[in-house]
Amino acid sequence: MTIQNSYRAQPSPDGHFGQFGGRYVAETLMPLILDLEREYRAAQADPAFQTELDWLLKHYVGRPSPLYYAERFTEAVRADAPEGMGAKVYLKRDELNHTGAHKINNCIGQILLAKRMGKTRIIAETGAGQHGVATATVAARFGLPCTIYMGARDTVRQQPNVFRMKLLGAEIVPVTAGAQTLKDAMNEALRDWVANVEDTFYIIGTAAGPHPYPELVRDFQSVIGREAREQIMEAEGRLPDLLVAAIGGGSNAIGLFHPFLDDADVRMVGIEAAGHGLDTVEHAASLAGGEPGVLHGNRTYLLQDEDGQITEGHSISAGLDYPGIGPEHSWLHETGRVQYESCTDREALDAFQFLCRTEGIIPALEPAHALSAVVRHARTMPRDQIIIANLCGRGDKDIFTVADALGVKI
């Protein structure tokens, strides 16, 4: 069954998803934003661009990533489910990409745009470090200098990724403002961009920011959903019943969801970080606990106080504690096409260990949030139904955080 009014036709020409999105940027940046959109449209119409992108995704990134039937995970879920219940669980294994996460898909696309625009310097923000690693990777691959802004708190939480970025030749700038996390890193990257607009290309890591970033990041990440669609048809002869993905800004989730948005029989659930609980202030669930506002160049749901000031998000996962969400997710939430739920730090830790012990796969803490919801939903679904979860990152970067949370000294 296909929806008549396509959800996939968004955004509008001026970059809006309903009331969300748009371009809220300094006057200095507007010409560059418009140039980026023009160059992106030209690239979309250029077969040579797509050919080069496809070649790099295959031979450098390692795509397509497998769609893996998690048999022991599924059986363990069924063991605790009512009789006849326990959906079949597949994992889209983007943690097997070069650099260990989905971020590389988008970075390859954006650095090709930077080349087309003649930019000679790359900047980026990062939280969990995976986008920073992916940006540093493509910058090294194409021989461009690279500066990565990272919250000072995150540089401590994600030391392995900080070292990886340095090995790749990137300059790391610890940001000490605010909560010293992803929001603050993005603030500093935007300041750099305004000051160096002539030669610098900003590779944004999530499906947020001023138009056209939410659209182009989504489009580059949609390779996840396109592959999953083909792979599940080959494996099962039909589309899945449910898609599940974790959401900070939301690039891995929109990458999985977008190719299925017009398939009305495919349900979708995005999982925000509930931190210590939605009844506390220590969470990062922008849809569950936020209101529409403007941040980082776009209008979307944001965590705010009663004066409209942006509050700090919390999650055990450094990639999910952003106090906002991509504008397309805000729109999909308001239209009801995608259901958004949340998962606490404790639930994510439990799911992290559950996948380790059932499948021999160590996930990042970000997709561990999604896996917690997979367990919850699978137990209520008949055994002949199918779930695909996006395993968007591997857990090497998180072992120190997990060990600390479990009271283990390494």
N, C-alpha and C positions, 0 to 999 in steps of 0.2 A: 504494500500500500504506500503510495507516495502523496505527500502533502501538496495541495494545489498551489498555495502561496509559499514559494520557496524560502526557507530559513537561510539557505545558502547564498541568497542574492545580496546579503548585507556586506559591507555598510553602504550607506547612501553616498552619492558623489562627493559630498563634503565631509565624509568620514564619520557619520553618525549611525549608531545602532539604536534606533528609537531616540530616547533622550540622552543616550550615553555616547561617549567618544568625543570627536571633534578635535580642534587644534587650539589649545590654550598655551601659547608660547610667547617668549620675548620677541619683540619686533625684529631684533637682530637675526633670530633663527628662522623667521617665516620664509625668506627667500630660499634658504637651504631645504626646508621642509617641502616647499613646492617643487624644487629641483629634484629632490628625492622621489617624490610621487611621479613626476614626469619620467625619470629614469627607470622607475619600477614598471610603469606602463609600457615603456619601450622594451624593457627586458622581457616582459610577459609576451610580447608580440614577436620576439626574436628567437627563432628556433636554435640559433647557436648558443644562446644563453642557457636554454633548457638542456641542450646536449652536454654542455660543460658541467652544469649542475648535476645531471644524472650520472655522468662519468665519475665525478668526485664522490657522490653519495655511494656509488657501487664500489669503487676501487680504493677510496681513501677512508670513508666512514665505515664501510662494510655492510651496506644495505643490500637486500632487505633484511631486517632483523627478524628472527624466528617468531612465529606464533606457536607457543608451547602449551600443550595440554598438561596441566599440573595435576597429575593423576593421584599422587599421594596426598597432596593438599586437598583435593576434592574428596577423597575417601575419608580423610580426617574430619572434614566438615560434615559429611554424611553420618559419621559415627555419632555425632551429637545432635543430629537433626531428627525431627519426627519421621516416622516410617513413610517412605516414598518421596521424601524431600531431600534436597541437596543438589543444587544446580552444578553442571559441569563447568569447571573454571579453566579458562585459557589465559595465559600471560603473554602480552606483547612485549618482547624482550629487548627494549631499547637500551637497557643497561649494557648490552653487548656491543653497542656502537663504539667506535674509536673515541676515547676520552671517557667512556663509562656512563653516558647519559644521553638524553634526547637533545641537549642544547646544541650539539654540533650540527644538527640538521639546519637550524636557523643561521648559525654562524657562517657556514659555507655559503648559503644564499646571500647573506648580507655583505660578506667580503667581496663577492663577485660584483655586487652593486657598487661597493666602494671603488673597485678597480675601474668600472665603467665611468664613474664620476671623476676619476683622476685624483682621488684623495690619497694622501701619502702618510697618514697617521691614524691609528685606530685607538679608540677608548671604549671602555665598557664598565658597567657596574656588576657586582656579583654578591650573592649572599652565601649560599652553601659552597660557592667556589667552582661549581661545575660549569657555569656560564663563563666565568673567568678563565678556567682551563681551556674551554672550547675556543674562546676568543683568542687567547694566547697561542693556541695550536694553529688556528688558521692564519694568524698574523705571521707566525714563524714560517708556515708553508708558503706564504706569498711574499715574504721578505719585507714586512712593514713593521715599524716600531709600534709598540702597544703599551698603553697605560691602563691599569685596572684599579678601580676604586672599590674598596671593600671596608665594611664597618670594622673598627678595631676589635670589637667583641667577636665578630665572625672570624677574624684572622687567628684568634686563639682557638675557637671551636673547630676550625677547619685547617689546622696546620699542614696536613698532608697536601691539600690542594694549593695552599700558599707556596709551598716548596715546588710543587709541580709547575705552577705558573712562572716562578723564578727560573727553573730549569729551561723553560721554553723561551726565556728572554724577555718576559714582561716586567715592567716596572709596577710594583704594588704600592698603592697609596692607602694606608690605613686612615679611616675617617673617624675622628674622635667626637664629632658633633652628635647631639641627640642621644638616641639609644645605642649608637655605634653599630647599627645593623643595616639591612638592605635599603630601607627608605633613605637613610642618610647618605649611603654610597651613591644612590641615584641622584640625590640632590647635588652632590659634588661633581658627578659626571656631567650633569646638565650645565653647571657653572663653567666647567672646562670647555664644553662645546660652544657656549656663547662667546667665550674669550678666544677661541681658536677655530672659528667657523670656516675659514678659507681652506685649510688643508686637512681638517679632521673629520673622520666618519665615526659616528656613535653607533656601535652595535648593541642595540637594546636586547636584553635577554628574554623578556616575557612579552605576552600579547597585550601590552599596555603602552602608554606614552601617546604623543600626538599622532594623529593620522598622517601618513599611512602605516605607522608601525604596527598597530594591532592587526591590521589586515595582512601586511606582508609577513609578519612573524607567523600568523595563523597559516598562511598559504605554504610557507616553507615547512612548517611542522605537520601539515596535513598529509605528508607522505606516510605518517604513522597510520592514520585511518584508512588511507587508500590501500596500503599493503594489507592491513588487518582484514579489510573487506574481501579482498581476493583470497587471502589465506583461509579465512573461515568458510568461504564458499567451497574451497577445495577440500577442506577437512571434514565439513559437516553437510555441505550441500545447501546451506541456508544461512541467513543472517543471524547474529546473536540476539538474545532477548534483552540483554542489559550490558551497557558499557560503564566502567567505573574508572575514575582517575582522580588523583590528588590535585588540589588547586592552591597555589600561592597567588601569583599573578595570573597563571592559568594557561601557559603555552602548551604543556604536554596534554592537558585535558582537551583544549580546543583542537589540537592536532589530531587526537583520536576521534573526537565527536563530530567534527565538521563534515566529513564525507558521509556521515549517517544522518544528518539533521533532518533530511526530507523523508526518511524512512520512519513512518509513524509508529510502526510496530517495534521499533528499537528504543527501549528506554535508556536514559542516561542519568548517571548520578555523579556529581562532582563533590569532592570531600575537602572541606576547609579544615584548618587546624583549630581545634577547640582548646588547645593548651591545657591549662589547669581546670578548665570548665567554662561553659558559656555563662554560668552564674557568677563568674569572677571577672576582673578586668584583664586577666592574664590569658588572653587568647588572640587569635588572628583570623577570626571568622567574620569577614567584612560584610557578607550578605546577611548572616544571622544576627550580627550585632552592630551593623553600621547604617549609614544614611548616605544618599547621593551627595556628592561634592566634587570639587576639582583638585587634582593633584597630578603632578608630573605630566602636564600637557593634555589631560583628558578628564572628562566627567564620568564618574563611576561611583560605585558604593565604596565608602571609606569608613574606617573607624575614627570617630570624632567625639569630642566632648560637647557639652551643651552650648559652648561658645563657637563651635565649628572648627576648633583647632584639632589637627590630626593627632591622635593618640598612638602610643606604641603597641605594636602587635607582639605577642609572645607565642613561640612554639619551640619544642625541643628540636625541631628541624629548622636549620638556618635558612632553608629555601622556602619556608612557608610562613615566615613571620612578617611578611609585608602587610601594611595596614590597609591595603586596597586590593582590587581585583581587576582583571582586564574588562574593558567596557562591553565586549560581546557577551561575556558571562553575565554581567548585570542585566543585559537585555534578555538573554535566554532565561534568566531567573524570573524576570517580570512577565515574560510571555508564558511561562510555565513549561516551555519545551524541555528544559533540563531541571532535574530535581537536585537541590544542593543540601547536603548534610554536613556533619562535622565529626571529628574524631579527636579524642584527648591524647595527650602525651603518653599516658599509661596504656591506652588502647593501641596506639601505634607501636609501642615497645613490645606488647604482647604479640601483635601481628608480625613484627620483625622477627621475633624468635620462632614463631609458628612456621614461617616460610623457611627459615634456616633449617629447621629440624625435619620438615616434611619433604623438602625438595632439594636441599643442599645448595640453595641460592641465598646469598646475603644481600638483601635489598637496601637501598638508601632509606633514610627515615621518611622522605617525602612519599614514595609509593607505599611505604608501610601503612600510612594513613588510609590509602585506598584499599589495601588488603584487609584492614580491619572491617571496612564496610562490605567488602566482598563476602567475608565470613558471615556477617550479619544478614545480608540479603540472600546468600546462597541457601542458608538454612530454612528460608521461608518459600523457596521456589522448588517446583517439581524437578525430579532428576533428569527429565528430558529437556530441560531448559539450559541455556548457554549464557555464561558471563565472560566477557573479555575485560581484563584489567590491564592498564598500562603500567608496566614495570619500568618506570622512566629513568631510574638510576641505580647504580650498584652501591653497596654499603661500605666500601673501603674507607671513605672519607668520614664515616660516622662511628667507627668502632670505638674511638676514645669517648665520644659523647654517650654511646650506649653503655660502655663499661662503667662510666661514672654514674649513670642513672641506675645501674644494677648493683652498684656498690662493689665493683670489681677493680682491683688495681692492676694496671698493665706494666 
